[in-house]
């Protein structure tokens, strides 16, 4: 790379150490996070809780993940990316370890606040911002897609691993194992160092964080992105937390001669874990493809299309018999769209508002995602206890998905700063 390049702190190739380290951290973080739905029935059965009580704990985790995202983004701006991530790792491990000793709904709900902060410190907000700053313009969108896909790889390996552990040890010990696993990510943190850009003569003075944030929240486009991300969080969190239980209770029995049983899945609970893993597998390609498309086409129209397709797939699934074959097909189709919104939304924020404070601004938008996640998980449990099934909460997810498809259409993609993607 030329020494005179303004972006000399960026890698001019797609694969580089910062991208790899970021992917490993997100993969492990999401492997654990995506497994919490499998604890729902064992924990509730042991203590005789209503479904809504452990659901509320997972909902609180999603909410505090969202609350923590802009906080960790601001901490990274002030103290450095790596210090913020280390703080997130220890929050995650501490919350998981203490969860092994929680025996009341209130204790689980309190500890999920800490875990939520831990996910925020090891998740998309910080890592995508680091990768975005470290990658050149021509590779950035695809790099963000690859980093997001790492979360899907975690989702692919996490639930089956958790299911295997739960089959061989108490859920309390599984939480302890997870606490040790998340500490492994400390090995990759030191690699996440983006060299500071060289000073450029006559460069404009950088605006402070507060000025950029105030301008963003007054911009209708930022509000459209904020509101539109709500349904993504609602749908993803509801499915992650409740889909295994929905499958266990509503799915037709698995035939001994079925293709699914030939894959080693003989129970509906095993099918639930397989469904979450299939979503993660399909989304590996989906997010990378979305990142590739984001370099070539309007991101707002891509986002509107993804939300519209999610809505259509959900309508078709719920209006037909829920068989093992339908579960597999739904998981693959929904998985292809699962996190495809993340690189596009993050890329839009970097494109419109600049890369310097991308972590904080994405964190603010992500807060809406997690408010949606909170409601998706909590309503899933509350409406299940009231109606005895998940039908109502599923249709609410369909409605908000359609709304998100429409709200992205008026987004103005024109950059507002000189530091556009």
N, C-alpha and C positions, 0 to 999 in steps of 0.2 A: 504494500500500500504506500502511496506517495506520502512523503513526510510533510508535504504542504497541504495535505487534505484536511479540511475542516473537521471531518469526522474520523480523524486518525485514531481515536480511541475505540473504534468499532472494528469488528472482524469482517473482512471482506469475503468470507466463505460461510456456507450455511451451517456446517457442523463445527463447533468449537468447544473448548472446555467449559465455558460458562453455561452454554446451552445444555451440555451433558449433565453437569452437576445440578442445574436447576431441575432438569427432568427427573433425576434420581430422587431429589427431595420431594417433589410433588407426587411422584409415583408411590413412595412409601406413605406419605401423609394421606393420600386418597385411598390407598389399600385399606388402611384402618378406618377412615371415615365412612367408606361405603359399606362397611360390615355391620354398622350399628343396628340395622333393621333385623338382623339375625338374632340379636339379643332380646328382641321384643317379647317373644313367647316364653323363652326360658326364664327371664327375670320376672315377668308377670305371673307365670305359673308358680314359681317358687314362693312368692309372697302373697299370692292371691289378689293382685292388683287389677283394677280395671285397665283396659287397653289404653285409655286416655292418659293414665298416669305416667307410664314410661314414654308414651308418645310425646307428652309435654316436655319431658327431659330432652328428647332428641330435638324437639322444636326449639327449645331454649338454646341448645347447641348451635342450631342454624342461625338464630337471631344474634347471638353473641359473636359468631363467626362474622356476620355482617357488621356489627358494631365495631368489632376489632379491626376490620380491614382498613378503614381510613386512619384509625389510631396507629396501627403498625406502619402504614404508609408515611404518616407524619413523623413517627419515631425514626424511620429509615432516612427521611430527609434530614433530620436533625443530628442523629448519632451514627448513621451509616447503615447500609443494607444488612451487612452481616451481623451486627449486634442485634438488630431487630429480629432477624431470623433465629438467632440463638435464643433470644427471649421467648419466641414462639415455640421452639422445640421443647424448652423446659416447662412451659405452661402445659403443653400437650402431654408430656410424660407424667407430670405431677397430677394432672386431672385423671388420667387413665389409671395410675397406680392407686389413687385414693378411691376411685370408683369400685375397686375390688372389695372395699370394706363398707360400701353404702348399703344400708338395709331399709331405708325409707324412700318414698318418692321424693320428698324434699331434699334429701341428701344427694340423690342422683341429679336432681334438677340444678342444685347449686354447683355440683362438680362439672356438669355439662357447660356451665358458663366458662369455667377455666379451659375446658377442652375446646370450646368454640374459639376462644382467644388463641389457643395453640394452633388450630387449623388456619386461622387468619394469618398467623405469623409464618406459616409454612406453605401457604397456598398461592393462588393465582396472583393476587394483588402485588405482592413483592417480587415474586419470581418472574412474572411476565414483564414487569417494569425493568428489571435487571437485564433480562434477555433482550428486550426491545432496545435498550440503550447500547447493548454490546454488539448488536447485529446491524449490518449496513442496510440501507433503504431497500435494495433489490431483494434481500432475503428475509426482511423482517416479518412480513405477514406469514410466510411459511414457517419461520422459526417459532412464532407465537402459536401456530397450529400444532407443531411438533411438541412444544412444551405442554399445551393443553392435552394433547393425546397421551402424554405421560400419565396424566390423571386417570385416563381410561385404562391404561395398562394396569395401574393400581387397582382399579375397579374390577378388572379381569381376574387378578390373582387374589385380591383381598377376601371377598365373600367365600369362595371355595376353601381358602385356607382357614378362615374363621369357622366355617361349618365343620371342617375336619377337626380343628381344635376343640370345638364345643362337643363333638362326638366322643372325645377322649379325655376331657377334663372339665371341671366346673367352670361356669362363665367367669367367676372371680379370677381364676388363674389365667384365663385368656386375656383379661384386661391387663394383668401384670406382664404377660408376654408382649402385648402390644406396647406397653410403656417402655420396655427394653428395646423393641424394634425401632420406635421413633427416635430414640437416642442415637441410633446408628447414623442418622442424617447429619449429625455433628461432623462426621468425617468429610462431608462435601462442602461445608460452608466456606472454608477458606478459599476455595476455587472461585467463589462468586465475587470477584473483585473486578470491577470495571474501571480501568485507568481513566483518570480525569482527562477531559479533552484539553488540547493545547490552547493557550490563549490566542485569540485571533485579533489582529489590529483592526480598530474601528468597529468592533463587534458591538451590537446594541447591548445596553445594560439589562441583565436578567431581572425579570420582575419577581418580587417576593411571592411566596406561596399564597399568602392571604389575598393578594390582588387577583391572582389567577383563579383561585377558588370562588371569590365573590363574582367575578365576571362570568364564570362558568354557570353558577347556580341561577344567574339572571337570564341565561340564554335558553330560549325555548327548546332548542335541540338537546341540550343537556338534560332538561326535564323529560323530554320524550324518551331518551335513552334510559333515564332513571326509572320512569314508570314502566317502560317496555320490558325491562329486565325482571320485573316482578313475577311475571308468569313463568319465566324460565326457572326461577327459584322454587316456585310453588310446585311445578310439575316434577322437577328433578328430586326435590326433597321428599315429596309424597311417595313417589315410586321407590326411591331408595329405602325409605323407612317402612312402607306398608305393602309394597308389591309382593315380597315373599309371603307375608301373612295372607294377603288376598288370594294368592295362588294356592296356598295350603288349604284354605277354606272353601274356595269357589271352583277350583279346577276339577274337571272330570278325572276319574281315576286313570292312572297310567296303565295301558294295556301291556300284558307280558310280552306281546309280539311287536310292540311299537319300536320305531327307530330310536326314540328317546331312551327307552330302557336299554337298548343295545349300546348306548353311550355311557351306561353305568348309572343312570338316574332311575331309581325305582320308587321314590316317594315324592309327594308333592312338595314337601319341605326341601328336598334336594333339588327339585325343579325350581324352587324360589331362588336358591343360591345360584343355580345355573343361569337363571334369567338375568340377574344382576351382572353376572360375569359376561354373558352374551352382549348385554348393552355396552359394557366396557370394551369388548372385543370389536364390535361394529363401529364404535366411536373412534377407535384409533385411526382408521382410515377416514372417517367422517370429518374429524377436526383438521387433519392435515389437508384434506381436499378443500375444506372451507377456507383454510388459510391461503391455499393456492388460488382459489377463486377470488379471495379478497384483494389479491394483487392485480386482478384483471377486470373485475366488475364492481359495480356500485355495492358497497357494503350494506347500505340501508335496505336495498331491494333483496339482497341475499338474506338478511335477517328477517324481513317480512315473509319471505318464502319459507324459511325454516319454521317459523311459528305457525304458518298456515298448514304446512305439511304435518306438523305434530298434532294439530287440531284434528285434521282429517283422519290420521291413523288412530287416534284415541277414540273418535266416534265409531269407526268401523269395529274396533276391538270390543268395545263395551256393548255394542248392539248385536253381537254374535255370541254363540256358545263359547265359554272359556274352556278350551281344551288344551292339552299339553302342546299340540301343534300350533294352536293360535298364540299361546304364550311365547313360543320360540320365534314365530314370525314377527309378532309385535316387538319383542326384545331386539331383534336384528334391525327392524325398520326404525324404531325409536332410538336405538343406539347410534345409528348413522347420523342422527340429528342432535344427539344428547348434549354434548359440549361444543357443538359447532358454533353456537352463538358467542362463545367466550373470546376466541381470537378475533372475530369480527367486531365485537363490541369494544374490546381493548384496543384493537387497531384503529377504530373510529375515534376513540378518545385521544390516542396519540397523534393521529392525523389532524384532528380539529384543534386540539388545545396544546400540542407540543409534548415532547418526551420528558422534559425535566421533572414535571410533577405528575407524570402519568400514574404512578403508584397511588398517590393520594386521591386523584380524581377518579380513577377506576374503583378505588375503595369506596368512594361515596356512591357511585352508581351501583356497586356490588351490594351496598347496604339494602337497596330495594330488592335485589335478588334474594337476600336472606330474610327480609321481612316476608316475602312470598314463601320462602322455605319454612319459616316458622308457622305460618298459617296452614301450609300444605300438610305438615306433619301433625300439628295440633288438631286441626279440623278432621284429619283422617281418623285420629283416635276418638275425638269427641263425637263426631257423627256416627262412627261405628258403634259406640256405646249406645247412642240414641236410636239408630235405625237397625242395627244388627248387621250392616254390610257397608261397603265402600262406594256404593253407586252414586249417592248424592255428591260426595266430595270429588269423585271422578268427573262429574258433569260441570262442577264449578271450575275445575282445571281446564276443561274444554273451552268454557266461556272466556276465561282470562287469556288463554292462548290465542283465541281469535282477536281479542282486544289488542294484544301485543303485535299481532300481524299488521293491524291497521295503524297503530300509533307510531310505527317506524317510518311510514310513508312520507310524512312531512319533515323528516330530519334533513337539516342542511349540512351537507358534507364539506362545505368550503372551509379550508384551514383558517383559524383565527390568529395564528402566530406565525412567525418566520421559521419556526422549528417543526415543521410538519413532517409526517412520515412520507 
